[in-house]
Amino acid sequence: MTVTVSNAELLDLARTVASAAADLARTRRSEGVSVAASKSTTEDIVTHADRETEALIRRMLAEARPDDGFFGEESSAAKGSSGLTWVVDPIDGTVNYLYGIPQYGVSIAVVEGEPEPLSWTALAGVVVAPALGETFTAARGGGAFLNGERIRVNPAPEPGQALIGTGFGYQADVRRRQARIVTELIGSVRDIRRIGAASIDLCNVACGRLDGYYERGLQPWDHAAGALIAAEAGALVTGGGGVAASAQLLIAADAPLAAFLEKALLTSAESQI
């Protein structure tokens, strides 16, 4: 017999696990953070707290739903038999976390289908920013919330009045190319913000702290939860050209502003990245 589970039930589990993980991450931050290793570059780091937090998340999810898959940033992926996969960034914004900058978060989403942004269907997502005391949540079709209060994206302003978030890759040559698009774009918008955690950026779009956000090079765990939260808050989340958001490009904004960003980005130096 197949046991079905609602998106609301999945969200409840994601919230419970993310809250426990955020408590652990906050505790470890108060004790002092050490770098465990570098990954793609010396700037791309992982802390011992990242690994410990992901281990906690993985254990709690496996106990609650042993047939689901798991796809996290810091440990090996595991396929499940249920058709659902948990996509996890235990500490998004690790450099912020290392330096004591409060913009970091635990990001947990559950998706249906393969853990591939171009084809998955996100069902529920949670981003907890423990240093900010904020929990963002969304279940597919149920809207987006910040600490239990409904949130909505800003209605698209004229581009010249739009505050836009972005991020940069870890490779120096990629960052240089990404900086060139900022110099092209910044004269056409109100200003640019670089916060350092994609999940937080997407949640900031969802609650109106940013009018829009774009980035290239994101990994699935960077945006799985945040993209759903932004979409449920009314944002168009797209990869441009009619395709889903992925490592190639993610844009999130109210639809008219998203269209402006898509046109600007796909005709700029950024398109060469």
SVG drawing of the C-alpha trace seen along z (x, -y; Angstrom):
<svg xmlns="http://www.w3.org/2000/svg" viewBox="-2 -55 45 57">
<polyline fill="none" stroke="black" stroke-width="0.4" points="0.0,0.0 1.3,-3.4 1.3,-6.0 0.8,-9.5 2.1,-12.6 0.8,-16.1 3.0,-19.1 2.0,-20.6 3.3,-17.4 6.5,-17.6 6.8,-21.3 6.2,-20.5 9.1,-18.0 11.4,-20.4 10.7,-23.1 11.3,-20.8 14.6,-19.6 15.8,-23.0 15.1,-24.5 17.2,-21.8 20.0,-22.3 19.9,-26.1 20.1,-25.7 23.2,-23.5 24.8,-25.9 24.2,-28.9 25.7,-27.1 28.8,-26.1 29.2,-29.7 29.1,-30.9 31.9,-28.4 34.1,-29.5 34.4,-28.3 37.3,-26.5 37.8,-25.7 37.7,-22.0 38.7,-22.1 38.7,-24.0 36.7,-22.7 36.9,-24.2 39.2,-27.0 40.9,-28.2 38.0,-30.7 35.4,-27.9 35.5,-26.6 33.6,-24.1 33.7,-24.3 33.4,-21.5 30.0,-23.0 28.8,-22.5 29.5,-18.8 28.1,-18.3 24.9,-20.2 24.4,-18.2 24.9,-15.0 22.2,-16.0 19.8,-16.9 20.5,-13.7 20.0,-11.6 16.7,-13.3 15.3,-13.0 16.3,-9.3 14.6,-8.5 11.4,-10.2 11.3,-9.2 13.8,-6.4 12.6,-5.8 13.4,-9.3 16.6,-10.4 19.1,-12.9 21.2,-15.4 23.3,-17.7 26.3,-19.9 28.7,-18.3 28.0,-14.5 27.4,-11.9 24.0,-11.8 21.6,-8.9 18.8,-7.8 15.5,-6.8 12.5,-4.7 9.7,-7.2 10.3,-9.6 11.1,-12.4 14.6,-13.9 15.7,-16.3 18.0,-19.0 20.0,-20.5 22.5,-23.2 23.4,-22.9 25.0,-26.4 24.4,-28.6 26.7,-31.6 29.6,-29.7 32.1,-32.6 29.6,-34.9 29.3,-32.3 33.0,-32.1 33.3,-35.8 30.4,-36.3 28.2,-38.0 24.6,-37.2 23.4,-36.5 23.7,-32.7 21.0,-30.1 20.0,-26.5 18.2,-25.6 16.1,-22.5 13.8,-21.6 12.0,-18.4 11.6,-17.9 9.7,-15.4 11.7,-13.8 15.4,-13.7 17.4,-16.2 18.0,-18.4 16.6,-21.9 15.7,-21.7 13.2,-18.9 12.3,-18.7 9.1,-19.9 9.8,-21.5 7.1,-20.6 8.2,-22.4 11.1,-24.5 12.5,-26.2 15.3,-28.6 16.2,-29.4 18.5,-32.3 19.3,-31.7 21.4,-34.9 18.5,-37.0 15.7,-35.1 13.9,-34.4 12.3,-31.4 11.0,-31.5 8.7,-28.7 6.7,-27.6 4.7,-24.6 3.8,-24.3 0.5,-26.1 0.3,-27.4 2.1,-30.7 5.2,-31.9 5.7,-33.0 8.2,-34.7 7.9,-33.7 4.3,-32.7 3.3,-35.9 2.4,-35.8 4.9,-37.6 4.8,-38.9 7.3,-40.2 7.4,-43.9 5.3,-44.9 7.9,-45.5 9.2,-49.1 10.7,-50.8 14.2,-49.3 15.8,-52.5 14.1,-52.2 14.9,-48.5 17.3,-47.2 18.9,-44.1 20.8,-41.3 23.5,-39.1 26.4,-36.9 29.8,-35.9 31.5,-32.6 34.6,-31.2 36.9,-31.2 38.7,-34.5 38.3,-34.6 34.6,-34.0 34.2,-36.8 36.0,-39.2 33.5,-38.4 30.6,-38.7 31.9,-42.0 31.7,-43.3 28.0,-42.7 27.6,-44.6 29.3,-47.6 26.9,-47.3 23.8,-46.9 24.4,-49.2 23.7,-52.4 20.2,-51.0 19.0,-50.1 18.7,-51.8 21.7,-49.8 23.2,-46.3 23.5,-44.3 25.8,-41.3 24.8,-39.5 26.7,-36.3 24.0,-33.6 21.7,-32.7 19.0,-31.3 18.8,-34.6 18.8,-36.6 15.8,-34.7 14.0,-35.1 14.7,-38.8 13.1,-39.0 10.1,-37.0 9.6,-39.5 10.4,-42.7 13.8,-43.6 15.1,-43.2 13.2,-43.9 15.1,-41.2 18.0,-38.8 20.1,-37.0 23.1,-34.8 25.0,-32.2 26.8,-29.1 24.4,-28.2 24.3,-24.6 20.9,-22.9 21.2,-23.1 21.9,-26.9 18.4,-27.7 16.1,-24.7 14.2,-26.1 14.7,-29.8 13.4,-29.6 10.2,-27.9 9.8,-30.5 10.3,-33.3 7.9,-31.7 5.2,-31.2 5.6,-34.8 4.7,-35.8 8.1,-36.0 8.9,-34.7 11.8,-32.4 13.4,-31.6 16.6,-30.6 15.7,-32.9 14.7,-31.8 11.7,-29.9 13.8,-27.4 13.8,-26.7 16.4,-28.3 19.6,-26.3 23.4,-26.7 23.2,-28.5 21.2,-31.3 18.6,-32.1 16.5,-35.3 13.8,-36.0 11.6,-39.1 8.1,-40.2 7.5,-39.3 8.1,-42.7 11.4,-43.2 12.4,-39.6 11.9,-40.3 14.1,-43.4 16.9,-41.4 16.6,-38.5 17.1,-40.8 20.0,-42.7 21.8,-39.5 21.4,-37.5 22.8,-40.3 25.7,-41.1 29.2,-39.9 27.6,-37.7 26.3,-35.4 29.8,-34.3 30.2,-32.7"/>
</svg>
